[in-house]
Amino acid sequence: MPLPRPLPRHGAVLLDPRGEDRALRVSWHPEADVVVLSQWRDNLCAGTFRLPVEEVPVLIEALRSGLAAAYDVVPDRAGGDTLPVAGQRAG
């Protein structure tokens, strides 16, 4: 079975809770001005998406706003607290 290529210096591997060796890899490639999102299963890359660096803030905002909405629906996820909005202090 082939082994996955090592991650670049800046990146992450996120495991899918469904198991079956599913994972999402995030890797920065500053030399190409992209972030690569790749789906892995059983140590094989099943697909990639090259996100231009200038579009990364759009992805981050989509994740941030979705997470904030999830905490609004179920506020006890953080022990009864909700997530702070950017620029606001937790209270």
N, C-alpha and C positions, 0 to 999 in steps of 0.2 A: 504494500500500500504506500503511495507516495506521501511524503511529509509536506506540510504546508511550508511555504517560504517564510523565513523569519520576518517579523514586523519591522518596519523602519523604526528609527529611534523614537518617533512620536506616533503613537497609535494605541489601539485597544482591541481586545477580543471580548465580545459579549456573548454569553451562552444563552441559547434559546431554552426556556423552561420546558418545552416539549421534549427535550432530550434528543436522542438519536444522533448525537454528535453534530447538531446544528449550531451554527455560530454566525455572528456578524462581525466582520473585521473592519476597523476604521484605521486608515493609514494616511498620514500626511506625506505629500511628495512636493516639497517646496521647489525642487528643481524644475517641476512641470507646472507649478501653480495649480495643483489639484489636490483634493482629498478623495481617496478611493474608498468606497463602501463596497464590501464584497460579502457574498453569502457563501458559507461553507457547510458542507455536510460530509461526514466521514473523511475528513482531511482532504477533500477535493473542493476546489472552487466551483460553485454552481453558477455564479454570475457576478458581474461588477458594474458599478456606476461611478463615473468620474465626475465629481462635483467641482466646478471651477471655484477657486479660493474666494472670489468676490461674491459668490452665492452662499457661502457658509453662514453668514449672519441670518439669511432667510431660513435656513434649516434650524439654526439655533433658536430663533424666535418661535418657529412652529413647535419645536420640542418644549420650549419654556412655557408657551401659552397653553399647550395641551396638558402639561404637567400641572400648571396652576389650576386649570379647570378640573382636573382629576382630584386635586386636593379640595376644591370647593365642594365637590360631590361627596367625598369621603374625608372630612377633615381630620379624623383620628388616625390617618396613615402616619402622621408625624407625632404621635403621642398627644393629639388634641390641638396641635398647632397647625396653622396653614403656612404655606410657603410665602416668604416675602416677595413682593413685586420689586423688580429692579429699581433701585434708587430709594427704596423704603427700608426702614429697619424692622426687623422682626420684633413683635411685641407681645 
